[in-house]
Amino acid sequence: MSLLRIRLTGSDDAVRAVMNLLQSLDGIEHVEEIDDLMPHMDDADSSSAGLSDVEGPQLHEIEVDAPNPSTERKVREAVEALAFELDAVAEFVANEEDY
């Protein structure tokens, strides 16, 4: 089984839609949103805190178990198409083991 990681930049609704899509694909047994472990450099006391031009789409990381390369390719194509429709950006993160 191949572990595929997707970084999705977009709204919470876009993330839910992508996760629902992934769970509906044949062969996919595990879909999980991974917590963001990196602290953000936002300072609550900053003069720019909460301004609309500082806030933007959120970054989410999704982990998917794909049983074979064919299913992995279907996941990539489906996520890219849906992300485009939802004005989100999907980035597929390569495993270090692949290099």
LUMTIZA-221197 format. One record per atom (N, C-alpha, C, CB): z, x, y; atom name. Coordinates in Angstrom, 1 decimal, decimal comma. Glycine has a CB too. Layout:
- pz|px|py|site
- Z|X|Y|CA
...
# end
This chain:
- pz|px|py|site
- 0,0|0,8|-1,2|N
- 0,0|0,0|0,0|CA
- 0,0|0,9|1,2|C
- 1,2|-0,9|0,0|CB
- -0,8|0,5|2,2|N
- -0,9|1,2|3,5|CA
- 0,0|0,5|4,5|C
- -2,4|1,3|3,9|CB
- 0,7|1,3|5,3|N
- 1,5|0,8|6,4|CA
- 0,7|1,0|7,7|C
- 2,9|1,6|6,5|CB
- 0,4|-0,1|8,3|N
- -0,3|-0,1|9,5|CA
- 0,6|-0,5|10,7|C
- -1,5|-1,1|9,4|CB
- 0,6|0,3|11,7|N
- 1,4|0,0|12,9|CA
- 0,4|-0,3|14,1|C
- 2,3|1,2|13,3|CB
- 0,8|-1,4|14,8|N
- 0,0|-1,9|15,9|CA
- 0,9|-1,9|17,1|C
- -0,6|-3,3|15,6|CB
- 0,4|-1,3|18,2|N
- 1,1|-1,4|19,5|CA
- 0,3|-2,5|20,3|C
- 1,2|-0,1|20,3|CB
- 1,0|-3,5|20,6|N
- 0,4|-4,6|21,3|CA
- 1,0|-4,7|22,7|C
- 0,5|-6,0|20,6|CB
- 0,1|-4,6|23,7|N
- 0,5|-4,8|25,1|CA
- 0,1|-6,2|25,6|C
- 0,0|-3,7|26,1|CB
- 1,0|-7,0|25,8|N
- 0,7|-8,4|26,2|CA
- 2,0|-9,3|26,3|C
- -0,3|-9,0|25,2|CB
- 1,8|-10,5|26,4|N
- 2,9|-11,5|26,6|CA
- 3,5|-11,8|25,2|C
- 2,4|-12,8|27,2|CB
- 4,7|-12,4|25,3|N
- 5,4|-12,8|24,0|CA
- 4,5|-13,8|23,3|C
- 6,7|-13,4|24,4|CB
- 3,8|-14,7|23,9|N
- 2,9|-15,6|23,3|CA
- 1,8|-14,9|22,5|C
- 2,4|-16,6|24,3|CB
- 1,3|-13,9|23,1|N
- 0,2|-13,1|22,4|CA
- 0,7|-12,5|21,2|C
- -0,4|-12,1|23,4|CB
- 1,9|-11,9|21,3|N
- 2,5|-11,3|20,1|CA
- 2,8|-12,3|19,0|C
- 3,9|-10,6|20,5|CB
- 3,3|-13,5|19,3|N
- 3,5|-14,5|18,3|CA
- 2,2|-14,9|17,7|C
- 4,2|-15,7|19,0|CB
- 1,1|-15,1|18,5|N
- -0,2|-15,4|18,0|CA
- -0,7|-14,4|17,0|C
- -1,2|-15,7|19,1|CB
- -0,6|-13,1|17,3|N
- -1,0|-12,0|16,5|CA
- -0,2|-12,0|15,2|C
- -1,0|-10,7|17,2|CB
- 1,1|-12,2|15,3|N
- 1,9|-12,2|14,1|CA
- 1,6|-13,3|13,2|C
- 3,4|-12,2|14,4|CB
- 1,3|-14,5|13,8|N
- 0,9|-15,7|13,0|CA
- -0,4|-15,4|12,3|C
- 0,9|-16,9|13,8|CB
- -1,3|-14,8|13,0|N
- -2,6|-14,5|12,4|CA
- -2,4|-13,6|11,2|C
- -3,5|-13,9|13,4|CB
- -1,6|-12,5|11,4|N
- -1,4|-11,5|10,3|CA
- -0,8|-12,2|9,1|C
- -0,6|-10,4|10,8|CB
- 0,1|-13,0|9,3|N
- 0,8|-13,7|8,2|CA
- -0,1|-14,6|7,4|C
- 2,0|-14,4|8,6|CB
- -1,2|-15,1|8,1|N
- -2,1|-16,0|7,5|CA
- -3,2|-15,3|6,7|C
- -2,7|-16,9|8,5|CB
- -3,4|-14,0|6,8|N
- -4,4|-13,3|6,1|CA
- -4,0|-13,1|4,7|C
- -4,7|-11,9|6,8|CB
- -5,0|-13,2|3,8|N
- -4,8|-13,0|2,4|CA
- -4,5|-11,5|2,1|C
- -6,1|-13,4|1,6|CB
- -3,5|-11,3|1,2|N
- -3,1|-10,0|0,8|CA
- -2,0|-9,4|1,6|C
- -4,3|-9,1|0,9|CB
- -1,7|-10,0|2,8|N
- -0,6|-9,4|3,6|CA
- 0,7|-10,1|3,2|C
- -0,9|-9,7|5,1|CB
- 1,6|-9,2|2,8|N
- 2,9|-9,7|2,4|CA
- 4,0|-9,4|3,4|C
- 3,3|-9,1|1,1|CB
- 3,9|-8,4|4,2|N
- 4,9|-8,0|5,2|CA
- 4,4|-7,8|6,6|C
- 5,6|-6,7|4,6|CB
- 4,9|-8,6|7,5|N
- 4,6|-8,4|8,9|CA
- 5,9|-8,4|9,7|C
- 3,6|-9,5|9,5|CB
- 6,2|-7,4|10,5|N
- 7,4|-7,3|11,2|CA
- 7,3|-6,7|12,6|C
- 8,5|-6,5|10,4|CB
- 7,9|-7,3|13,5|N
- 8,0|-6,6|14,9|CA
- 9,1|-5,6|14,9|C
- 8,1|-7,7|16,0|CB
- 8,8|-4,4|15,2|N
- 9,8|-3,3|15,2|CA
- 10,4|-3,3|16,6|C
- 9,1|-2,0|14,9|CB
- 11,7|-3,1|16,7|N
- 12,5|-3,0|17,9|CA
- 12,0|-1,7|18,7|C
- 14,0|-2,9|17,7|CB
- 12,0|-1,8|20,0|N
- 11,7|-0,7|20,8|CA
- 12,9|0,2|20,9|C
- 11,2|-1,2|22,2|CB
- 12,7|1,4|20,3|N
- 13,8|2,3|20,3|CA
- 13,9|3,2|21,5|C
- 13,8|3,1|19,0|CB
- 12,8|3,2|22,3|N
- 12,7|4,1|23,5|CA
- 13,4|3,4|24,7|C
- 11,3|4,5|23,8|CB
- 14,3|4,1|25,3|N
- 14,9|3,5|26,5|CA
- 13,8|3,5|27,6|C
- 16,2|4,2|26,9|CB
- 13,8|2,4|28,4|N
- 12,9|2,4|29,5|CA
- 13,6|3,0|30,7|C
- 12,4|0,9|29,8|CB
- 12,8|3,6|31,6|N
- 13,3|4,3|32,7|CA
- 13,5|3,3|33,9|C
- 12,4|5,4|33,1|CB
- 13,7|2,1|33,6|N
- 13,9|1,1|34,7|CA
- 15,3|1,2|35,2|C
- 13,6|-0,4|34,3|CB
- 15,5|1,3|36,4|N
- 16,9|1,4|37,0|CA
- 17,2|0,1|37,7|C
- 17,0|2,6|38,0|CB
- 18,2|-0,6|37,2|N
- 18,6|-1,9|37,7|CA
- 18,9|-1,9|39,2|C
- 19,7|-2,5|36,9|CB
- 19,4|-0,7|39,7|N
- 19,7|-0,6|41,1|CA
- 18,6|-0,1|42,0|C
- 20,9|0,4|41,2|CB
- 17,4|0,1|41,4|N
- 16,3|0,5|42,2|CA
- 15,8|-0,5|43,2|C
- 15,1|0,9|41,2|CB
- 15,3|0,0|44,3|N
- 14,8|-1,0|45,3|CA
- 13,6|-1,7|44,8|C
- 14,5|-0,2|46,6|CB
- 12,9|-1,2|43,8|N
- 11,7|-1,9|43,3|CA
- 12,0|-2,8|42,0|C
- 10,6|-0,9|43,0|CB
- 13,2|-2,8|41,6|N
- 13,6|-3,6|40,4|CA
- 13,3|-5,1|40,6|C
- 15,1|-3,4|40,1|CB
- 12,6|-5,6|39,6|N
- 12,3|-7,0|39,7|CA
- 11,0|-7,4|40,5|C
- 13,4|-7,8|40,2|CB
- 10,4|-6,5|41,1|N
- 9,2|-6,8|41,9|CA
- 8,0|-7,1|40,9|C
- 8,8|-5,6|42,8|CB
- 7,2|-8,1|41,4|N
- 6,1|-8,5|40,5|CA
- 5,1|-7,4|40,1|C
- 5,4|-9,7|41,1|CB
- 4,9|-6,5|41,1|N
- 3,9|-5,4|40,8|CA
- 4,5|-4,3|39,9|C
- 3,4|-4,8|42,1|CB
- 5,8|-4,3|39,7|N
- 6,5|-3,4|38,8|CA
- 6,5|-4,0|37,3|C
- 7,9|-3,1|39,2|CB
- 6,7|-5,3|37,3|N
- 6,7|-5,9|36,0|CA
- 5,3|-6,1|35,5|C
- 7,5|-7,3|36,0|CB
- 5,1|-5,9|34,2|N
- 3,8|-6,1|33,6|CA
- 3,9|-6,6|32,2|C
- 3,0|-4,8|33,7|CB
- 2,8|-6,6|31,5|N
- 2,9|-7,0|30,1|CA
- 3,8|-6,1|29,3|C
- 1,5|-7,0|29,5|CB
- 4,4|-6,7|28,3|N
- 5,4|-5,9|27,6|CA
- 4,7|-5,2|26,4|C
- 6,5|-6,8|27,0|CB
- 5,3|-4,1|25,9|N
- 4,8|-3,4|24,8|CA
- 5,6|-3,8|23,6|C
- 4,9|-1,8|25,0|CB
- 4,9|-4,2|22,5|N
- 5,5|-4,6|21,2|CA
- 4,9|-3,7|20,1|C
- 5,3|-6,1|21,0|CB
- 5,6|-3,4|19,1|N
- 5,1|-2,7|18,0|CA
- 5,3|-3,6|16,7|C
- 5,8|-1,4|17,8|CB
- 4,2|-3,7|16,0|N
- 4,2|-4,6|14,8|CA
- 3,8|-3,7|13,6|C
- 3,1|-5,7|15,0|CB
- 4,5|-3,9|12,5|N
- 4,3|-3,2|11,3|CA
- 3,7|-4,1|10,2|C
- 5,6|-2,5|10,8|CB
- 2,6|-3,7|9,6|N
- 2,0|-4,5|8,6|CA
- 1,7|-3,7|7,3|C
- 0,6|-5,1|9,2|CB
- 2,0|-4,3|6,2|N
- 1,7|-3,7|4,9|CA
- 0,3|-4,2|4,4|C
- 2,8|-3,9|3,8|CB
- -0,7|-3,4|4,3|N
- -2,0|-3,8|3,8|CA
- -2,2|-3,1|2,5|C
- -3,1|-3,3|4,8|CB
- -2,5|-3,9|1,5|N
- -2,6|-3,4|0,1|CA
- -3,7|-2,5|-0,2|C
- -2,7|-4,6|-0,9|CB
- -4,8|-2,5|0,6|N
- -6,0|-1,7|0,4|CA
- -6,8|-1,5|1,6|C
- -6,9|-2,3|-0,8|CB
- -7,7|-0,5|1,6|N
- -8,5|-0,3|2,9|CA
- -9,3|-1,5|3,3|C
- -9,4|0,9|2,6|CB
- -9,8|-2,3|2,4|N
- -10,6|-3,5|2,8|CA
- -9,7|-4,4|3,6|C
- -11,1|-4,1|1,6|CB
- -8,5|-4,7|3,2|N
- -7,6|-5,6|3,9|CA
- -7,2|-5,0|5,2|C
- -6,4|-5,9|3,0|CB
- -7,0|-3,7|5,2|N
- -6,7|-3,0|6,5|CA
- -7,8|-3,1|7,5|C
- -6,4|-1,5|6,2|CB
- -9,0|-3,0|7,1|N
- -10,2|-3,2|7,9|CA
- -10,2|-4,7|8,5|C
- -11,5|-2,9|7,2|CB
- -9,9|-5,6|7,6|N
- -9,9|-7,0|8,1|CA
- -8,8|-7,3|9,1|C
- -9,7|-8,0|6,9|CB
- -7,6|-6,6|8,9|N
- -6,5|-6,7|9,8|CA
- -7,0|-6,2|11,2|C
- -5,3|-6,0|9,3|CB
- -7,5|-5,0|11,2|N
- -8,0|-4,4|12,5|CA
- -9,0|-5,3|13,2|C
- -8,6|-3,0|12,2|CB
- -10,0|-5,8|12,5|N
- -11,0|-6,6|13,1|CA
- -10,4|-7,9|13,7|C
- -12,1|-6,9|12,1|CB
- -9,5|-8,6|12,9|N
- -9,0|-9,8|13,3|CA
- -8,0|-9,6|14,5|C
- -8,2|-10,5|12,2|CB
- -7,2|-8,6|14,5|N
- -6,3|-8,3|15,6|CA
- -7,1|-8,0|16,9|C
- -5,3|-7,2|15,2|CB
- -8,1|-7,1|16,7|N
- -8,9|-6,8|17,9|CA
- -9,5|-8,0|18,6|C
- -10,0|-5,7|17,5|CB
- -10,1|-8,9|17,7|N
- -10,8|-10,1|18,3|CA
- -9,8|-11,0|18,9|C
- -11,5|-10,8|17,1|CB
- -8,6|-11,2|18,3|N
- -7,6|-12,1|18,9|CA
- -7,0|-11,5|20,2|C
- -6,5|-12,4|17,9|CB
- -6,7|-10,2|20,2|N
- -6,2|-9,6|21,3|CA
- -7,1|-9,7|22,5|C
- -5,9|-8,1|21,0|CB
- -8,4|-9,5|22,2|N
- -9,4|-9,7|23,3|CA
- -9,4|-11,1|23,9|C
- -10,8|-9,4|22,8|CB
- -9,3|-12,1|23,0|N
- -9,2|-13,5|23,5|CA
- -8,0|-13,8|24,3|C
- -9,3|-14,4|22,3|CB
- -6,9|-13,1|24,0|N
- -5,6|-13,4|24,6|CA
- -5,3|-12,4|25,8|C
- -4,5|-13,2|23,6|CB
- -6,3|-11,6|26,2|N
- -6,1|-10,6|27,3|CA
- -5,0|-9,7|27,0|C
- -5,9|-11,3|28,6|CB
- -4,9|-9,3|25,8|N
- -3,9|-8,3|25,3|CA
- -4,6|-7,0|24,9|C
- -2,9|-8,9|24,2|CB
- -3,9|-6,0|24,7|N
- -4,5|-4,7|24,2|CA
- -3,8|-4,3|22,9|C
- -4,3|-3,6|25,3|CB
- -4,6|-4,1|21,9|N
- -4,1|-3,7|20,6|CA
- -4,5|-2,2|20,3|C
- -4,6|-4,6|19,4|CB
- -3,5|-1,4|20,0|N
- -3,7|0,0|19,7|CA
- -3,1|0,2|18,3|C
- -2,9|0,9|20,7|CB
- -4,0|0,8|17,4|N
- -3,6|1,1|16,0|CA
- -3,1|2,5|16,0|C
- -4,7|0,8|15,1|CB
- -1,8|2,6|15,5|N
- -1,2|3,9|15,5|CA
- -1,4|4,6|14,1|C
- 0,4|3,8|15,8|CB
- -1,9|5,8|14,1|N
- -2,2|6,5|12,8|CA
- -0,9|7,0|12,2|C
- -3,2|7,6|13,0|CB
- -0,8|7,0|10,9|N
- 0,4|7,6|10,2|CA
- 0,2|9,2|10,3|C
- 0,5|7,2|8,8|CB
- 1,3|9,9|10,4|N
- 1,3|11,3|10,4|CA
- 0,8|11,8|9,1|C
- 2,6|11,9|10,8|CB
- 1,0|11,1|8,0|N
- 0,6|11,5|6,7|CA
- -0,9|11,6|6,5|C
- 1,2|10,5|5,6|CB
- -1,6|10,9|7,4|N
- -3,1|10,8|7,3|CA
- -3,7|12,1|7,8|C
- -3,6|9,7|8,1|CB
- -2,9|13,0|8,4|N
- -3,5|14,2|9,0|CA
- -3,1|15,4|8,2|C
- -3,0|14,4|10,4|CB
# end
